[in-house]
Amino acid sequence: MAPAGSPPALNPDMVGYYARRAPDYDDVYRIPARAPELAALRAWLAEAVRGRDVLEVAAGTGHWTAVAATTARRVVATDVNAAMLAHAAARGLGPHVSLRPADAFDLPLLPDAPNTAMAHLWWSHLRRGERGRFLAHLRSRVQPNARLLMLDECDHPDIAPPASRHDAEGNGYEARRLADGEVFAILKNYPDDAELRADLALACDAIEIRRGAYFWAVQAVFR
Ligand SMILES: C[S@@+](CC[C@H](N)C(=O)[O-])C[C@H]1O[C@@H](n2cnc3c(N)ncnc32)[C@H](O)[C@@H]1O
């Protein structure tokens, strides 16, 4: 029980949070100040997956799936939340795109291993200590020397709520309120380039990082 006078514990269930946020999740892509960076990232991603076979992790409502689908040969988009994937399905992305429920740490082993992996707005939700395990698992699901593409949010003061707390490992937690008023403590980290590069180097070479005011993006090659 929490000691008298301490704030109530916030719900730490990130999967449940995103399941309930699915209907209005795409608002994150409607913030006017971010439009120019988002346009550049869409062009970057479409070019980076052109003609390639893509396995996507934590695809959510399929915002980036739809971008990749414009140029990729095949996209298998996964997410743990069926509620999120239902929104992706409603986009009608075409026969070369399939949507599969899957946890990011239990991804499907596809008979024809993809040559590209992508995970967007996902790295920030990993605990610092589980990034290596995530990369190792993802690498086991793609071809040797597959391309890795990720983009995520920067810690911009106009967008990111201040972390309500940090744990002993240095992970930040943001207090996020759903429309019905329930507040969740969502793990959200904002690595700088040096931290990003050091973690990616656990599994990747040829690491290229782009950083704007609102987003960073990375392209790398699995060893
Ligand atoms: C910030 S959203 C990103 C969605 C999408 N990639 C995008 O960029 O718009 C995070 C996503 O991670 C999913 N998620 C949370 N925990 C997960 C897990 N353990 N395995 C797979 N997906 C998970 C949520 O359902 C949600 O769709």
The ligand as a Gaussian input file, in Angstrom:
#p B3LYP/6-31G(d) Opt

LIG

0 1
 C        3.970000       4.671000     -30.017000
 S        3.071000       3.381000     -30.771000
 C        3.902000       3.299000     -32.344000
 C        2.998000       2.814000     -33.444000
 C        3.579000       2.960000     -34.854000
 N        4.809000       2.221000     -35.023000
 C        3.815000       4.408000     -35.211000
 O        4.990000       4.781000     -35.351000
 O        2.861000       5.134000     -35.373000
 C        3.683000       1.985000     -29.928000
 C        3.070000       0.673000     -30.380000
 O        3.699000      -0.398000     -29.677000
 C        2.740000      -1.414000     -29.478000
 N        3.253000      -2.285000     -28.451000
 C        3.301000      -2.055000     -27.112000
 N        3.904000      -3.097000     -26.506000
 C        4.238000      -3.987000     -27.478000
 C        4.889000      -5.257000     -27.490000
 N        5.330000      -5.808000     -26.361000
 N        5.079000      -5.873000     -28.661000
 C        4.634000      -5.313000     -29.814000
 N        3.992000      -4.122000     -29.872000
 C        3.820000      -3.472000     -28.722000
 C        1.484000      -0.653000     -29.137000
 O        0.333000      -1.441000     -29.331000
 C        1.585000       0.517000     -30.111000
 O        0.922000       0.222000     -31.312000

